[in-house]
Amino acid sequence: MDNSTSLQEDRKERKDNYFVWLFKQLHGWPVQNYMLWFFAFGFQLAILIQNKITTLTVITFIGTLLGTLCVLAINATKAINGWLGLISAACFIYAGLAAKNYLSIFEQIAYILTLDLPVIISVRSWNDDTKNHLRKFGTKEWIVAIVGTLVVYAVSGYLIGKFTNDPRPWIDAISFAISLTAGIMCFLRYNNQYFWWTASGIFQLILWGITYAQGDATLAMAVNSLIYVVNDVLAFTVSPWFNMGRKREGLKSIKN
């Protein structure tokens, strides 16, 4: 066997091992996470088959399932969330464009930059680095996060209302502002992100509920937001991002 053949086989083995390792990231989650995903799968499948099947509904269906799996993976501090988030973001960008919820598109781009790509780049070390280097807000961080969210809300709401035909600019903007701040918190490994994620899910539920009522989107996106809220609440009890979940896994408590 020549050197080039040996090198190709070595590269193939490393690639195969990588995908095997990624698949294993779906194992070892709290049972509540699996239950929530299968509930989401059944709910979203029912919505899909009860309505006219189009390119938009199929892409939305795929995005919601992978998006739910992504947030559950973040909840469980599993690095496969990077790839799941990247693919689901592409689906949600398509749905946001179709609905004219333009800031939801920028929201997904922000997720790609602050969450998905950093995890993919450091995928082998992300699990341990995250679990072992989590932080909580002090007074300064709370002030910066709240003020930053309000500033982004005001600026983005004004600009998207002035320069686009977004029919729901201010609802779109508050969802975007909260989600962007939460994404940055996750990148910086602050567990306080889940307060923002919960608020984000609520406002996304309102946004996509109104969008559905106005005939600009499928019900699947509103249901997806509701599933995200359940995941966020779940994270406070079973996720390694918080001490209750860390105790279950034998991890050290998070300190300021």
C-alpha positions as CSV (number, residue, x, y, z in Angstrom):
1,M,0.0,0.0,0.0
2,D,1.5,3.4,-1.0
3,N,1.6,6.4,1.2
4,S,-1.2,8.3,-0.6
5,T,-3.6,5.4,-0.1
6,S,-2.7,5.1,3.5
7,L,-3.2,8.8,4.0
8,Q,-6.6,8.7,2.3
9,E,-7.7,5.8,4.6
10,D,-6.5,7.7,7.7
11,R,-8.5,10.8,6.7
12,K,-11.6,8.6,6.0
13,E,-11.2,7.0,9.4
14,R,-11.0,10.3,11.2
15,K,-14.0,11.6,9.2
16,D,-16.0,8.5,10.1
17,N,-15.0,8.8,13.7
18,Y,-16.1,12.4,13.7
19,F,-19.6,11.6,12.5
20,V,-19.9,8.6,14.9
21,W,-18.8,10.9,17.7
22,L,-21.4,13.5,16.7
23,F,-24.1,10.9,16.7
24,K,-23.1,9.8,20.2
25,Q,-23.9,13.4,21.3
26,L,-27.5,12.5,21.1
27,H,-27.1,10.0,23.9
28,G,-27.1,10.6,27.6
29,W,-29.6,13.4,27.8
30,P,-32.2,13.8,30.6
31,V,-35.2,11.7,29.8
32,Q,-37.4,14.8,29.9
33,N,-35.5,16.1,26.9
34,Y,-36.3,13.0,24.8
35,M,-40.0,13.2,25.9
36,L,-40.2,16.8,24.8
37,W,-38.7,16.1,21.4
38,F,-41.1,13.2,20.6
39,F,-44.0,15.4,21.7
40,A,-42.8,18.1,19.4
41,F,-42.4,15.6,16.6
42,G,-45.9,14.3,17.0
43,F,-47.4,17.8,17.2
44,Q,-45.5,19.1,14.2
45,L,-46.3,16.0,12.1
46,A,-50.0,16.4,12.9
47,I,-49.9,20.1,11.7
48,L,-48.0,19.1,8.5
49,I,-50.4,16.4,7.4
50,Q,-53.6,18.3,8.3
51,N,-52.7,21.2,6.0
52,K,-51.7,21.6,2.4
53,I,-48.2,20.3,1.9
54,T,-46.0,22.9,0.2
55,T,-42.3,23.7,0.0
56,L,-42.8,26.1,2.9
57,T,-44.6,23.7,5.2
58,V,-42.0,20.9,4.6
59,I,-39.1,23.2,5.2
60,T,-40.7,24.6,8.3
61,F,-41.4,21.1,9.5
62,I,-37.8,20.1,9.1
63,G,-36.6,23.4,10.7
64,T,-38.8,23.0,13.7
65,L,-37.7,19.4,14.4
66,L,-34.0,20.2,14.1
67,G,-34.5,23.5,16.0
68,T,-36.1,21.7,18.9
69,L,-33.3,19.1,18.8
70,C,-30.8,21.9,18.8
71,V,-32.1,23.7,21.8
72,L,-32.4,20.4,23.7
73,A,-28.8,19.7,22.8
74,I,-27.7,23.1,24.2
75,N,-29.8,22.3,27.3
76,A,-27.8,19.0,27.6
77,T,-24.5,20.8,26.7
78,K,-23.9,18.6,23.7
79,A,-21.9,19.9,20.8
80,I,-24.1,18.5,18.1
81,N,-26.2,21.6,18.6
82,G,-23.9,23.5,16.3
83,W,-24.8,21.5,13.2
84,L,-28.4,21.2,14.2
85,G,-28.6,24.9,14.7
86,L,-27.0,25.7,11.4
87,I,-29.4,23.5,9.3
88,S,-32.5,24.6,11.3
89,A,-31.4,28.3,10.9
90,A,-31.4,27.9,7.1
91,C,-35.0,26.6,7.3
92,F,-36.1,29.4,9.6
93,I,-34.6,32.0,7.4
94,Y,-36.7,30.7,4.5
95,A,-39.8,30.8,6.7
96,G,-39.0,34.3,8.0
97,L,-38.5,35.6,4.4
98,A,-41.8,34.1,3.3
99,A,-43.6,35.7,6.3
100,K,-41.8,39.1,5.9
101,N,-40.6,38.8,9.5
102,Y,-37.2,40.2,8.5
103,L,-35.7,40.5,11.9
104,S,-36.3,36.8,12.5
105,I,-33.9,36.3,9.6
106,F,-31.2,38.5,11.3
107,E,-32.0,36.6,14.5
108,Q,-31.0,33.3,12.8
109,I,-27.9,34.9,11.3
110,A,-26.9,36.0,14.7
111,Y,-27.4,32.5,16.0
112,I,-25.2,31.2,13.3
113,L,-22.4,33.6,14.2
114,T,-22.6,33.5,18.0
115,L,-23.7,29.9,18.5
116,D,-23.5,27.5,15.6
117,L,-20.2,28.3,14.0
118,P,-18.2,28.7,17.2
119,V,-19.5,25.3,18.4
120,I,-18.7,23.7,15.0
121,I,-15.2,25.1,15.0
122,S,-14.5,23.9,18.5
123,V,-16.9,20.9,18.4
124,R,-14.5,18.4,20.1
125,S,-13.8,20.6,23.1
126,W,-17.2,22.4,23.4
127,N,-18.9,19.9,25.8
128,D,-16.2,20.0,28.5
129,D,-15.3,23.6,28.0
130,T,-18.9,24.6,28.5
131,K,-19.7,22.4,31.5
132,N,-16.6,23.4,33.3
133,H,-16.6,27.2,32.6
134,L,-20.2,28.3,33.2
135,R,-20.8,31.7,34.9
136,K,-23.6,33.7,36.5
137,F,-24.4,37.4,36.2
138,G,-23.3,39.9,38.8
139,T,-25.0,43.3,39.1
140,K,-22.9,44.8,36.2
141,E,-23.8,42.0,33.8
142,W,-27.5,42.4,34.6
143,I,-27.4,46.1,33.8
144,V,-25.4,45.7,30.6
145,A,-27.7,42.9,29.4
146,I,-31.0,44.7,30.1
147,V,-29.8,48.1,28.7
148,G,-28.3,46.3,25.7
149,T,-31.6,44.5,25.0
150,L,-33.6,47.7,25.2
151,V,-31.2,49.6,22.9
152,V,-31.2,46.8,20.3
153,Y,-35.0,46.7,20.5
154,A,-35.4,50.4,19.9
155,V,-32.9,50.7,17.1
156,S,-33.9,47.5,15.2
157,G,-37.7,48.3,15.5
158,Y,-37.2,51.7,14.1
159,L,-35.0,50.7,11.2
160,I,-37.0,47.6,10.2
161,G,-40.2,49.7,10.3
162,K,-38.7,52.5,8.3
163,F,-36.9,50.6,5.6
164,T,-38.9,47.4,5.0
165,N,-42.5,46.3,4.6
166,D,-42.4,44.2,7.8
167,P,-46.0,44.2,8.9
168,R,-45.1,43.5,12.6
169,P,-41.9,45.6,13.2
170,W,-42.0,46.1,16.9
171,I,-43.1,42.6,17.8
172,D,-40.4,41.3,15.5
173,A,-37.9,43.7,17.1
174,I,-38.5,42.7,20.7
175,S,-38.1,39.0,19.8
176,F,-34.9,39.8,17.9
177,A,-33.4,41.9,20.7
178,I,-34.0,39.4,23.4
179,S,-32.8,36.5,21.2
180,L,-29.7,38.3,20.1
181,T,-28.7,39.1,23.8
182,A,-29.4,35.5,24.8
183,G,-27.2,34.2,22.0
184,I,-24.3,36.4,23.1
185,M,-24.8,35.2,26.7
186,C,-24.7,31.6,25.5
187,F,-21.5,32.3,23.6
188,L,-20.0,33.8,26.8
189,R,-21.3,30.8,28.8
190,Y,-23.6,32.7,31.2
191,N,-26.4,30.6,32.5
192,N,-28.6,33.7,32.8
193,Q,-29.3,33.3,29.1
194,Y,-32.2,31.1,30.0
195,F,-34.1,34.0,31.5
196,W,-33.7,35.7,28.1
197,W,-34.5,32.5,26.1
198,T,-37.7,32.1,28.1
199,A,-38.8,35.7,27.3
200,S,-37.6,35.2,23.7
201,G,-39.8,32.1,23.3
202,I,-42.8,34.0,24.7
203,F,-42.4,36.9,22.3
204,Q,-41.7,34.6,19.4
205,L,-44.9,32.7,20.2
206,I,-46.7,36.1,20.1
207,L,-45.0,37.0,16.9
208,W,-45.7,33.8,15.0
209,G,-49.2,33.5,16.5
210,I,-50.0,36.9,15.1
211,T,-48.3,36.1,11.8
212,Y,-50.4,32.9,11.5
213,A,-53.6,34.8,12.4
214,Q,-52.8,37.3,9.6
215,G,-52.2,34.4,7.1
216,D,-48.5,34.9,6.6
217,A,-47.2,31.7,8.2
218,T,-48.1,28.2,9.2
219,L,-49.1,27.3,12.8
220,A,-45.9,25.2,13.1
221,M,-43.7,28.2,13.9
222,A,-46.0,29.3,16.8
223,V,-46.0,25.8,18.1
224,N,-42.2,25.6,17.8
225,S,-41.9,28.7,19.9
226,L,-44.1,27.1,22.6
227,I,-41.9,24.0,22.6
228,Y,-38.9,26.3,23.0
229,V,-40.5,27.9,26.1
230,V,-41.1,24.4,27.6
231,N,-37.4,23.6,26.9
232,D,-36.2,26.8,28.6
233,V,-38.3,26.1,31.7
234,L,-37.0,22.5,31.7
235,A,-33.4,23.7,31.6
236,F,-33.7,25.3,35.0
237,T,-34.2,21.9,36.6
238,V,-32.3,19.3,34.5
239,S,-29.7,21.1,32.6
240,P,-26.0,21.4,33.5
241,W,-26.4,25.1,33.0
242,F,-27.9,25.2,36.5
243,N,-26.8,23.7,39.8
244,M,-29.8,21.4,40.1
245,G,-28.9,19.7,36.9
246,R,-25.2,19.8,37.7
247,K,-25.8,17.9,40.9
248,R,-27.5,15.1,39.0
249,E,-24.4,14.8,36.8
250,G,-21.9,15.1,39.6
251,L,-20.5,18.4,38.5
252,K,-19.3,21.3,40.6
253,S,-21.7,24.1,41.4
254,I,-21.5,27.3,39.4
255,K,-20.1,30.3,41.2
256,N,-20.1,34.0,40.3
